[in-house]
Amino acid sequence: MGKHPCLRCKNFIEEFDLQSGEFGRCKAFPEKIPYDTFAHMELWDKPENCNNGIGFEPIEQNNDEPAQQ
């Protein structure tokens, strides 16, 4: 199982605080990511538009690491 889509998005701003029930913040949801959005992100058919025209954008992978031999 891989990381949650929010954690793989370059628009993600702040980590989750499970103690307070907050699911973090991002550019699409600057106040807080709503529970329903966070809980059902993998079911969305259009994650490119999470809110206000801002959506999932994958973080670029670092390809500067040397290849393993």
JOURQUI-V86546 format. One record per pair of residues at least 12 apart in sequence whose ideal C-beta (glycine too) atoms are under 7 Angstrom apart, sorted by the first residue. I is the first residue (numbers start at 0). J is the second residue. D is the distance in whole Angstrom. If there is no record, write none. Layout:
i=[I/I]
j=[J/J]
d=[D/D]
This chain:
i=[3/4/4/4/4/5/5/5/5/5/7/7/8/8/8/8/8/9/9/10/10/10/10/10/11/11/12/12/12/22/22/26/27/27/27/27/27/28/36]
j=[40/40/41/46/55/23/25/32/37/40/57/58/25/55/56/57/58/56/58/25/26/27/53/56/23/25/24/25/26/34/37/53/49/50/51/53/54/50/49]
d=[7/5/7/6/6/6/7/6/6/6/6/6/7/5/6/7/7/5/5/5/4/6/6/6/7/5/5/5/7/6/4/5/4/4/6/4/6/6/7]
